[in-house]
Amino acid sequence: MTEPHTPNPLIPELLALLRAAPEGISEFSLMKGLADHDAFANLSTDQQLQLFQKHFMIMHGLYTLQSRLWYEEGMRLEISPLSVRLYEATEMSAAQGQELPGREDPLKAYYLDWSQLETTSAEDVRRLMQGFMDQCSDPTIRKRAYETLGLESGASAADVRARYRQLAAQHHPDRGGDGDAFIEIRRAYEVLRNTELS
């Protein structure tokens, strides 16, 4: 895992925003709250790459905080597509010896590798976005996503969100659920969120 040469400059402000939102906060709200941060002053002039850079720096900061807060303060930082939420670990969680939250998150290693930020070009971002959109527009993938969530094709945005929340709570590995099932549920939600729900 490659770390930044200097600590992520967003971390103090990210933590303040998280502590001020005990019910959770969206990545969009985090980005808005950090809009005037000096760390964003010298990013790319390409809009798509700049958005990627901001997103990457925020996610790097969140995953860094997730580990630090767990080990240093016994706080849990839950990072999901719908919300980022900081809360105290319960005594029962500690007694059960639960592991670091987000340990099964497949994106964690990517976002903690600072070299991804330094080496990703505007063309890379365009290719990533096009590949993702091509994948999401595949009707077979959308059909499978609906099936994973146990919904009929064409379900409303509200139904998709409600079902995702229900299944994510049921299968979340931090709550004793199946990590593989949780990842599939999250992937299905992302597919539908970026096509049907946009």
C-alpha positions in Angstrom: 0.0 0.0 0.0 1.5 3.3 -1.0 1.0 6.2 1.4 1.2 9.9 0.5 4.5 11.6 1.0 2.7 13.9 3.5 -0.5 13.0 5.5 -3.8 13.5 3.7 -4.5 17.2 4.3 -8.3 16.6 4.4 -8.3 14.4 7.5 -8.8 17.0 10.2 -11.7 18.7 8.3 -13.2 15.3 7.3 -13.3 14.2 10.9 -14.9 17.5 12.0 -17.6 17.0 9.3 -18.2 13.4 10.4 -18.5 14.4 14.1 -21.0 17.1 13.2 -23.2 14.6 11.3 -24.1 11.8 13.8 -26.8 10.5 11.6 -24.4 10.2 8.6 -23.3 12.3 5.7 -23.1 11.8 2.0 -19.9 12.0 0.0 -21.5 14.9 -2.0 -22.0 16.8 1.3 -18.4 16.0 2.4 -17.1 17.3 -1.0 -19.3 20.5 -0.6 -18.0 21.0 2.9 -14.4 20.8 1.7 -14.9 22.8 -1.5 -12.7 25.7 -0.3 -10.0 23.5 1.2 -6.4 24.4 0.1 -5.8 20.8 -0.9 -8.2 21.3 -3.8 -6.5 24.5 -5.0 -4.0 22.9 -7.5 -5.9 20.0 -8.9 -6.3 19.3 -12.7 -8.2 21.8 -14.8 -9.9 18.9 -16.6 -13.3 18.7 -14.8 -13.7 14.9 -14.9 -10.1 14.4 -13.6 -10.6 17.1 -10.9 -13.8 15.4 -9.7 -11.9 12.1 -9.6 -9.1 13.7 -7.6 -11.4 15.2 -5.1 -13.3 11.9 -4.7 -10.1 9.9 -4.3 -8.7 12.3 -1.7 -11.9 12.1 0.3 -12.1 8.3 0.1 -8.4 8.0 1.0 -9.1 10.2 4.1 -12.1 8.2 5.1 -10.4 4.8 4.8 -7.4 6.2 6.7 -9.7 7.4 9.5 -11.6 4.2 9.5 -8.5 2.3 10.7 -7.2 5.0 13.0 -10.5 5.7 14.8 -11.1 2.0 15.3 -7.8 1.3 16.9 -7.2 4.6 18.7 -10.7 5.6 19.9 -12.9 2.5 19.5 -15.0 4.4 17.0 -16.6 2.8 13.9 -16.6 4.6 10.6 -19.1 3.0 8.2 -18.5 3.9 4.5 -21.3 3.0 2.1 -22.7 4.4 -1.1 -25.6 6.0 0.7 -23.9 7.5 3.7 -20.7 7.8 5.8 -21.3 7.5 9.5 -19.2 7.6 12.6 -20.4 6.0 15.8 -19.1 4.5 19.0 -18.5 0.7 19.0 -20.8 -1.0 21.5 -19.5 -2.9 24.5 -21.0 -6.0 22.9 -19.0 -5.4 19.7 -15.8 -5.2 21.7 -16.7 -8.2 23.7 -17.4 -10.2 20.5 -14.0 -9.2 19.3 -15.3 -7.8 16.0 -12.7 -6.9 13.5 -11.9 -3.6 11.9 -15.0 -2.2 10.1 -14.7 -2.4 6.3 -12.1 -5.1 6.3 -14.0 -6.9 3.5 -14.4 -3.7 1.4 -12.8 -4.5 -2.0 -12.2 -0.8 -2.7 -10.2 -0.1 0.5 -6.8 -1.2 -0.9 -7.4 0.9 -4.0 -8.2 4.1 -2.1 -5.4 3.6 0.3 -2.8 3.4 -2.5 -1.9 7.1 -3.0 -0.1 6.3 -6.2 -3.5 5.8 -7.8 -4.2 9.5 -7.4 -0.8 10.5 -8.7 -0.8 8.3 -11.8 -4.4 8.5 -13.0 -4.8 10.7 -16.0 -7.8 12.5 -17.6 -7.8 9.8 -20.3 -7.8 7.1 -17.6 -10.8 8.6 -15.9 -12.7 8.9 -19.3 -11.9 5.2 -20.0 -13.0 4.1 -16.5 -16.3 6.1 -16.8 -17.0 4.8 -20.3 -16.3 1.2 -19.2 -18.6 1.6 -16.2 -21.4 3.1 -18.3 -21.0 0.4 -20.9 -21.3 -2.2 -18.2 -24.3 -0.5 -16.6 -26.1 -0.2 -19.9 -25.9 -4.0 -20.5 -29.5 -5.2 -19.8 -28.2 -8.6 -18.6 -26.2 -6.9 -15.8 -29.2 -4.7 -14.8 -31.5 -7.7 -14.8 -29.0 -9.6 -12.5 -28.8 -6.5 -10.2 -32.6 -6.4 -9.8 -32.5 -10.2 -9.0 -29.7 -9.7 -6.5 -31.9 -7.2 -4.7 -35.0 -9.4 -5.0 -36.8 -6.8 -7.1 -38.8 -6.8 -10.3 -37.1 -5.0 -13.3 -38.1 -1.4 -13.4 -38.7 -1.1 -9.7 -38.8 2.5 -8.5 -35.8 4.4 -7.2 -37.4 4.5 -3.8 -37.9 0.7 -3.8 -34.3 0.1 -4.9 -33.0 2.4 -2.1 -35.2 0.8 0.5 -34.4 -2.7 -0.5 -30.7 -1.9 -0.6 -30.8 -0.5 3.0 -32.7 -3.5 4.2 -30.3 -6.1 2.6 -27.2 -4.1 3.5 -28.2 -4.0 7.2 -29.0 -7.7 7.1 -25.7 -8.8 5.4 -23.2 -6.3 6.6 -20.1 -8.1 7.8 -19.6 -5.7 10.8 -23.0 -7.0 12.0 -22.3 -10.7 11.6 -23.5 -10.9 8.0 -22.0 -12.6 5.0 -19.3 -10.4 3.5 -19.5 -11.9 0.0 -23.3 -11.3 -0.1 -22.9 -7.8 1.1 -20.4 -7.0 -1.7 -22.8 -8.4 -4.3 -25.7 -6.3 -2.9 -23.6 -3.2 -2.9 -22.4 -3.9 -6.5 -26.1 -4.4 -7.6 -27.1 -1.2 -6.0 -24.3 0.7 -7.7 -25.4 -0.6 -11.1 -29.0 0.5 -10.6 -28.1 3.8 -8.9 -26.0 4.8 -11.8 -28.5 3.9 -14.5 -32.1 3.7 -13.4 -31.8 6.1 -10.5 -29.8 8.8 -12.2 
